[in-house]
Amino acid sequence: MLNKVIFFLACSLSGYCIVYYTSSDSYLIIKSIAGLVSGLIIALIILKIEKDVRKYSIKVILGGVAGIVIGLLIAFMFGFGLNFISKINDNQQALPWIYLFITIIFSYLGLTIGANKVEEISFAGIDSQKTSDHRILDTSVIIEGRIADICDSGFIEGELIVPRFVLNELQLVADSSDSMKRLRGRRGLDVLNHLQKSLNVNIEIIDQDFPKIKGVDGKLVALAKQLNAKLITNDYNLNKVAELQGIRVLNINELANAMKPVVLPGEQMTVKIVREGKEAGQGVAYLDDGTMIIVENAHKLVNQNVHVVVTSVLQTTAGRMIFSELKEIADRED
């Protein structure tokens, strides 16, 4: 805040002094005040430009600067040709205005084309580093919390990116009037605080935004494409949308399913029946990792430990289900 105040004062004072020392004595005070106001307006414009530029990556900014330079070079060549022609025709009055017009056109074209097309240029070293090091967290995976345990275990290292629009959504959930949403939002903020203290990862909050894109999911996909980064999520829809656009996705749910122990038909285990199943005669039990086990003919054995034999395993998008029957029944059938 202090640096902005100093900047405002410097610009205003500069405008005042420039007008004061370059103007004639007539209406000197009025002109000097006008210079002061002009300096203040210029400072406001520069700060607005600075705020907008912060939303873009350094790659886009460099592309825009390179485009402006190329545009100015092209305008210079056109101006040199026009100057040569005007000397032949002995008509130089309109030349400065034509040259200014050409300079504005090519500078604008260079800026827009350079900023928009720079993503098509592949910087092998930089892009490969971003792909390996940069991972973007979405709101759902922060609130869910397992990402903190994964980072603590050392399976994820490097830089984790949290966009400002994700942080804003998280704060909005934490301030919700709904008690459950408020609890989830605060848990997400606690997870972020834990990650910032972790020695294995570095959390970077970036201000880059995409005002023309509505919805956090769309902005996450655009940011991942722009930074050539991986996206960490447990949102099924976001996962599919990102994969369709060629973005590498690290899905926490897929990781959890991959880490579950493999159970094959015919294996035996001891489980506790916790409730009756939806179908007649079924009992339901759970493994320590949350995998549901359906036990046939166990509806009367609620709250009892039983020996079961696995009959089949069903893998679904929501997780894995194991179907089994009581060991004593399986032995009789054999």
Summary of the structure (lengths in Angstrom):
residues: 334
radius of gyration: 32.2
end to end distance: 80.3
largest distance: 114.8
contacts: 962
relative contact order: 0.07
helix: 58%
strand: 18%
